[in-house]
Amino acid sequence: MMKQTTTTTGCDMNDELYPLLFEPVLKDYIWGGRTLEKLGRTLPPQGPIAESWEIAGHDDGTTLVSNGRFAGQSLTGVQEQLGLDLIGRNNAWALERDKFPLLIKLLDASRPLSVQVHPEDDYALAHEGNELGKTEMWVVLDAEPGAELILGVKEGTTRELFGQAITDGALEPYMHRVTVQAGDHICVPAGTLHAIMGGILIAEIQQNSNTTYRVYDWNRVGADGKPRPLYIDKSLDVINFEQLEPSLKAPVLIGEADGVRRELLCANQYFVTERVFLEKGATFAGENDGRSLEIWGVLAGEVKINDIPMAAIQFSLLPAALGAYTVMAKTGATLLRTYVA
């Protein structure tokens, strides 16, 4: 049934809405480790933890609100109650698809992920039910010296050559590698061949999708002792073979004044992400006027968003109809700000 795309609350929005915090959902994929403990996270006593879903409303994992009047409720449940007051008019399509628009994760790639690709929306809808495509971006929080990503393909790579290389188990000549360090950001459109290699901790902002087409998995087996499935035909359908040897991009300065510096990292049809630096005591003043939610993540330092204290590494969802808000730095702080333009 199609969801209503009008405001669903009949109350004073400023009294009812506030920055939401969440309890993360942990995923124990085989490439994970224990690095999240260094961020102060409490992990299960044994085994690798690969992903922490920080703000999520997906069938494979939904976070629960941890503060305020919605405490204990799922993100999807809050969206059902608030509708566009939560996600904003720019995300009206998400109510029609019964989706929350974005998914925020931390990734502990202690070992390499599979070589993989994600589909665009049309392909996902045609082949994966009501799933979205997956355009994403990464911010490197920590990386071992010499840490690498696979990103795109090398010059001269074609679908035919790459398909034969999969058959032959000889992909290396066609995969483009880049070295990364803490502070780097990487924009990863759907269709990008990629793999996060070992020794990297990442914050990920993405479309709300969990569809991954594995091309190659380093000949390893999963927790059940069997090889994890590959999706060769679908991968070849969606890989963008025109994405040749992409390089990392520098941030674009948006503005700098009164102890606030803003950089644009990635902008696409699904989300815009800025990096915001605040000097101690500085304040960023914003207003959510109903067009879009905002998601703020503290990467370093301590801040207050309105009256809610936050520290690294923590994320908050600011409802689209929140109205005026302030981010005040108790210490020097580095933050990510994401919204839908």
C-alpha positions as CSV (number, residue, x, y, z in Angstrom):
1,M,0.0,0.0,0.0
2,M,1.3,3.5,-0.9
3,K,2.4,5.5,2.1
4,Q,1.0,9.0,2.8
5,T,3.6,11.7,1.8
6,T,2.2,14.5,3.9
7,T,3.2,15.6,7.4
8,T,1.8,13.1,9.9
9,T,2.1,14.9,13.2
10,G,-0.6,17.3,14.5
11,C,1.5,18.7,17.3
12,D,3.9,21.6,17.9
13,M,7.0,20.2,16.1
14,N,9.5,22.1,18.2
15,D,8.0,20.5,21.3
16,E,7.8,17.0,19.9
17,L,11.0,16.6,17.8
18,Y,14.6,16.4,18.9
19,P,17.9,15.0,17.8
20,L,17.6,11.2,17.9
21,L,20.4,8.9,19.2
22,F,20.4,5.1,18.5
23,E,21.7,1.8,19.8
24,P,23.9,0.3,17.0
25,V,23.3,-3.1,15.3
26,L,26.5,-5.2,15.1
27,K,27.3,-7.5,12.2
28,D,29.9,-10.4,12.6
29,Y,31.1,-10.8,9.0
30,I,34.3,-12.8,8.5
31,W,36.5,-9.8,7.5
32,G,35.9,-7.9,10.8
33,G,38.0,-7.6,13.9
34,R,37.9,-5.9,17.3
35,T,38.9,-2.4,16.4
36,L,35.6,-0.9,17.4
37,E,36.6,-1.6,21.0
38,K,39.2,1.2,20.6
39,L,36.3,3.6,20.0
40,G,34.8,2.6,23.4
41,R,32.2,0.2,21.9
42,T,31.1,-2.8,23.9
43,L,31.4,-5.9,21.7
44,P,30.4,-9.5,22.2
45,P,33.1,-11.3,24.2
46,Q,34.4,-13.3,21.2
47,G,34.6,-13.2,17.4
48,P,35.0,-10.5,14.8
49,I,32.7,-7.6,14.4
50,A,32.8,-6.1,10.9
51,E,30.1,-3.5,10.9
52,S,28.2,-1.3,13.3
53,W,25.0,-0.1,11.8
54,E,24.7,3.3,13.5
55,I,21.4,4.6,12.0
56,A,19.5,1.9,10.1
57,G,16.0,1.1,9.1
58,H,16.5,-2.0,6.9
59,D,15.0,-5.5,7.0
60,D,18.5,-6.8,7.7
61,G,18.9,-4.5,10.7
62,T,17.0,-1.7,12.4
63,T,18.4,0.6,15.1
64,L,16.4,1.5,18.2
65,V,16.2,5.1,19.6
66,S,18.1,5.4,22.8
67,N,17.0,8.9,24.0
68,G,13.9,11.0,24.6
69,R,10.2,10.1,24.1
70,F,10.9,7.7,21.3
71,A,13.4,5.7,23.3
72,G,13.1,1.9,22.7
73,Q,11.3,2.4,19.4
74,S,12.7,1.3,16.0
75,L,13.7,3.9,13.4
76,T,11.1,2.4,11.1
77,G,8.5,2.7,13.7
78,V,9.3,6.4,14.3
79,Q,9.1,7.0,10.6
80,E,5.7,5.4,10.5
81,Q,4.5,7.9,13.1
82,L,6.3,11.0,11.8
83,G,6.4,10.5,8.1
84,L,7.8,13.6,6.3
85,D,8.4,15.4,9.6
86,L,11.2,12.8,10.1
87,I,12.7,12.4,6.6
88,G,11.6,15.5,4.7
89,R,9.9,16.4,1.5
90,N,13.0,15.7,-0.5
91,N,12.6,12.1,0.6
92,A,8.9,11.7,-0.2
93,W,9.8,8.9,-2.6
94,A,11.0,6.9,0.5
95,L,7.5,6.8,2.0
96,E,6.1,5.5,-1.3
97,R,8.8,2.8,-1.3
98,D,8.3,2.2,2.5
99,K,12.0,2.9,3.0
100,F,14.2,5.0,5.2
101,P,16.5,6.8,2.7
102,L,20.0,6.3,4.2
103,L,22.1,3.9,6.2
104,I,25.0,4.9,8.4
105,K,27.7,2.4,9.3
106,L,31.1,1.9,10.8
107,L,33.3,-0.7,9.1
108,D,36.2,-2.5,10.7
109,A,38.0,-4.0,7.7
110,S,40.6,-6.0,9.7
111,R,40.9,-8.2,6.6
112,P,40.0,-7.5,3.0
113,L,36.4,-7.4,1.9
114,S,35.4,-9.3,-1.2
115,V,35.9,-7.6,-4.6
116,Q,32.4,-6.4,-5.2
117,V,30.0,-4.0,-6.9
118,H,26.6,-2.6,-6.0
119,P,23.7,-2.0,-8.5
120,E,21.9,1.2,-9.4
121,D,18.2,1.7,-8.4
122,D,16.6,0.4,-11.6
123,Y,18.6,-2.8,-11.6
124,A,18.0,-3.4,-7.9
125,L,14.3,-2.9,-8.3
126,A,14.2,-5.3,-11.3
127,H,16.3,-8.0,-9.7
128,E,16.1,-7.6,-5.9
129,G,12.5,-6.9,-5.1
130,N,11.9,-3.6,-3.4
131,E,15.6,-3.1,-2.6
132,L,17.3,0.2,-3.4
133,G,20.6,0.6,-5.3
134,K,23.7,1.4,-3.4
135,T,25.7,4.6,-3.9
136,E,27.9,5.1,-0.9
137,M,30.8,7.1,0.5
138,W,33.6,6.4,3.0
139,V,35.6,8.5,5.4
140,V,38.7,6.8,6.6
141,L,38.9,7.0,10.4
142,D,42.1,5.0,10.8
143,A,44.4,3.1,8.4
144,E,47.6,1.0,8.8
145,P,50.6,2.3,6.8
146,G,50.2,1.4,3.2
147,A,46.5,0.5,3.5
148,E,44.8,0.2,0.1
149,L,41.4,0.1,-1.6
150,I,40.5,-1.4,-4.9
151,L,38.5,1.3,-6.7
152,G,37.5,1.1,-10.3
153,V,39.2,-0.7,-13.2
154,K,42.5,-0.2,-15.0
155,E,42.8,1.4,-18.4
156,G,42.0,-1.0,-21.2
157,T,39.6,-3.2,-19.1
158,T,36.5,-4.4,-20.9
159,R,33.5,-6.5,-19.8
160,E,34.9,-9.4,-22.0
161,L,38.4,-9.2,-20.6
162,F,37.2,-8.9,-17.0
163,G,34.7,-11.8,-17.4
164,Q,37.5,-14.0,-18.8
165,A,39.8,-12.9,-15.9
166,I,37.1,-14.1,-13.4
167,T,37.0,-17.5,-15.1
168,D,40.8,-17.7,-15.0
169,G,41.2,-16.4,-11.5
170,A,43.5,-13.6,-12.7
171,L,41.8,-10.3,-11.8
172,E,44.8,-8.4,-10.5
173,P,45.8,-6.8,-13.9
174,Y,42.4,-5.2,-14.2
175,M,41.8,-3.9,-10.6
176,H,42.8,-0.3,-9.8
177,R,44.4,0.2,-6.3
178,V,44.7,3.4,-4.3
179,T,46.5,4.0,-1.0
180,V,44.6,5.7,1.8
181,Q,45.2,7.2,5.1
182,A,43.1,8.6,8.0
183,G,41.1,11.7,6.8
184,D,40.7,10.6,3.2
185,H,37.2,10.4,1.8
186,I,36.0,8.3,-1.2
187,C,32.8,8.7,-3.2
188,V,31.6,5.4,-4.5
189,P,28.8,5.6,-7.0
190,A,26.8,2.4,-7.8
191,G,28.5,0.4,-10.4
192,T,32.0,1.0,-9.0
193,L,34.2,-2.1,-8.7
194,H,35.7,-1.9,-5.2
195,A,37.1,-3.7,-2.2
196,I,38.2,-2.3,1.2
197,M,41.4,-4.0,2.0
198,G,42.7,-5.0,5.4
199,G,43.7,-2.6,8.2
200,I,41.1,0.2,7.6
201,L,38.4,1.7,9.8
202,I,35.8,3.5,7.9
203,A,32.6,5.6,8.4
204,E,30.2,4.8,5.6
205,I,27.2,6.8,4.4
206,Q,25.0,5.0,1.8
207,Q,21.7,4.5,0.3
208,N,19.6,2.2,2.5
209,S,20.5,-1.0,0.8
210,N,22.2,-4.3,1.7
211,T,22.7,-5.6,-1.9
212,T,26.3,-6.7,-2.7
213,Y,27.4,-8.6,-5.8
214,R,30.6,-10.4,-5.0
215,V,33.0,-10.9,-7.9
216,Y,35.9,-12.5,-6.0
217,D,36.4,-13.5,-2.4
218,W,40.1,-14.4,-2.2
219,N,39.3,-18.2,-2.2
220,R,38.3,-18.1,1.4
221,V,35.4,-19.8,3.2
222,G,32.7,-18.4,5.5
223,A,31.9,-19.3,9.1
224,D,30.1,-22.5,7.8
225,G,33.3,-23.7,6.1
226,K,31.9,-23.1,2.6
227,P,32.8,-20.5,0.0
228,R,30.6,-17.5,0.2
229,P,28.4,-17.1,-2.9
230,L,29.5,-15.1,-5.9
231,Y,27.3,-13.2,-8.3
232,I,29.3,-13.1,-11.5
233,D,26.5,-12.5,-14.1
234,K,24.9,-9.7,-12.0
235,S,28.3,-8.2,-11.3
236,L,29.2,-8.0,-15.0
237,D,25.8,-6.5,-15.7
238,V,26.3,-3.5,-13.3
239,I,30.1,-2.8,-13.2
240,N,30.9,0.5,-14.8
241,F,33.8,-0.3,-17.0
242,E,34.2,3.4,-18.0
243,Q,35.2,4.2,-14.4
244,L,38.9,4.0,-15.2
245,E,41.6,4.4,-12.5
246,P,39.7,7.0,-10.3
247,S,41.8,9.0,-7.9
248,L,40.9,10.4,-4.5
249,K,39.5,13.9,-4.6
250,A,40.4,16.8,-2.3
251,P,37.6,18.3,-0.2
252,V,36.0,21.5,-1.5
253,L,36.0,24.4,0.9
254,I,32.4,25.7,1.4
255,G,33.1,28.4,3.9
256,E,35.1,29.4,6.9
257,A,34.1,32.0,9.6
258,D,33.8,32.4,13.4
259,G,35.6,29.2,14.2
260,V,33.5,27.1,11.7
261,R,35.1,25.5,8.6
262,R,32.9,23.5,6.2
263,E,34.2,21.2,3.4
264,L,32.1,19.4,0.8
265,L,33.1,15.8,0.5
266,C,30.5,14.1,-1.7
267,A,27.3,15.3,-3.4
268,N,24.9,13.1,-5.5
269,Q,21.2,12.6,-6.0
270,Y,20.9,10.6,-2.8
271,F,22.9,12.6,-0.2
272,V,25.3,15.4,0.4
273,T,28.0,15.0,3.0
274,E,30.1,17.8,4.4
275,R,32.9,17.7,6.9
276,V,32.6,20.4,9.5
277,F,35.5,21.6,11.8
278,L,34.5,23.6,14.9
279,E,37.0,25.4,17.2
280,K,36.4,25.1,20.9
281,G,33.4,27.2,21.8
282,A,32.3,27.8,18.2
283,T,28.7,27.2,17.2
284,F,27.1,26.1,13.9
285,A,23.5,27.3,13.6
286,G,21.2,25.5,11.2
287,E,17.5,25.1,10.5
288,N,15.6,22.0,9.4
289,D,12.6,23.5,7.5
290,G,10.9,20.3,6.4
291,R,12.9,19.6,3.3
292,S,15.4,17.1,4.6
293,L,16.5,15.2,7.6
294,E,20.1,15.8,8.7
295,I,22.5,13.2,10.1
296,W,25.5,14.5,12.1
297,G,28.4,12.3,13.1
298,V,31.1,13.3,15.6
299,L,34.5,12.1,14.4
300,A,36.6,13.9,17.0
301,G,35.9,16.1,20.1
302,E,32.8,16.8,22.0
303,V,29.7,18.9,21.1
304,K,26.2,19.6,22.1
305,I,23.4,19.4,19.4
306,N,20.8,21.6,21.1
307,D,20.9,20.2,24.6
308,I,22.2,16.7,23.7
309,P,25.9,16.0,24.4
310,M,27.7,13.9,21.8
311,A,31.3,12.6,21.5
312,A,33.4,10.6,19.1
313,I,32.3,8.3,17.5
314,Q,28.5,9.0,17.6
315,F,25.8,9.8,15.2
316,S,22.5,11.7,15.5
317,L,19.4,12.0,13.3
318,L,17.9,15.5,13.2
319,P,14.3,15.3,12.0
320,A,13.4,17.3,8.9
321,A,10.8,19.4,10.8
322,L,13.0,20.0,13.8
323,G,13.3,23.7,13.1
324,A,16.3,25.7,14.3
325,Y,19.2,23.8,15.9
326,T,22.7,24.5,17.1
327,V,25.9,22.4,17.2
328,M,28.2,23.9,19.9
329,A,31.8,22.6,20.3
330,K,32.8,21.9,23.9
331,T,36.2,21.1,22.5
332,G,37.7,21.4,19.1
333,A,35.6,19.0,17.0
334,T,35.4,17.3,13.6
335,L,31.9,16.3,12.3
336,L,30.2,14.9,9.3
337,R,26.9,16.5,8.2
338,T,24.7,14.6,5.7
339,Y,21.4,15.7,4.2
340,V,19.4,15.2,1.0
341,A,19.3,18.3,-1.4
